[in-house]
């Protein structure tokens, strides 16, 4: 299953973005995502820079993380249209179905789709987005929505309405989980990978007993049963809040307040 890389986080320097683009191009990636929405001139420069590195045959997506209102999203994306983005992700408030529908309609002539859904918590929201034509790429989040059964109901609705599912991933364990869902989509529902990608983040996989395997920008089907979310015992112990060794280090550095030294109730397992 093809994956894409979020290369252009807003906090990254141009040098970091260039290095990541080159690194993942060399690994066979053909799709790259850039964060946008704080400053239009910066977005124009960064999109131009990324296009120069990845070329025009590869895919570029942009992600605004809900920062705009409806009209602002449309006008901002008209300015970025010259870089041929495949989609604008989360252009506005994540519950605004009609706002997303308006944006989708306005950007369709420009060849830009709307990707959203990572903040939707139930199948009813997805039903409304899909029926309203408010998303051209459906982005389920395997942890935010109510379990595997409800996630699969979204896959069925997306198939019925011809909308590809491109799961949100990158958080702890999300890549491990969504690979199973996309494999289900390919084997049991659609029989195609066309228009479908999985987000990839090269971090935090070392904490899992059976972490993902990505080769030439493709997720490789896992060999072990289950949801691939079993944590290594040493990781679970180190990150147990608030007594794990990693938390002890952060408390000692003053990065977080130690709740054990304050009037804060902490529920601990026996």
Secondary structure, DSSP 8 states (H G I E B T S, - for coil): -BEEEEEE-TTS-HHHHHHHHHHHHHTT--EEEEE--S-HHHHHHHHHHHHHHH-SSSEEEEE-TT-S-HHHHHHHHHHHGGG--SEEES-S-TT-HHHHHHHHHHHHTTT-EEEE-TT--SHHHHHHHHHTT--SEE---TTTSSHHHHHHHHHHHHHHTT-EE-----STTHHHHHHHHHHHIIIIII---TT--EEE--SSGGGBTT---EETTEE---SSSS-S--B-HHHHHHT-TTTSHHHHHHHHTTSS--GGGTT-------
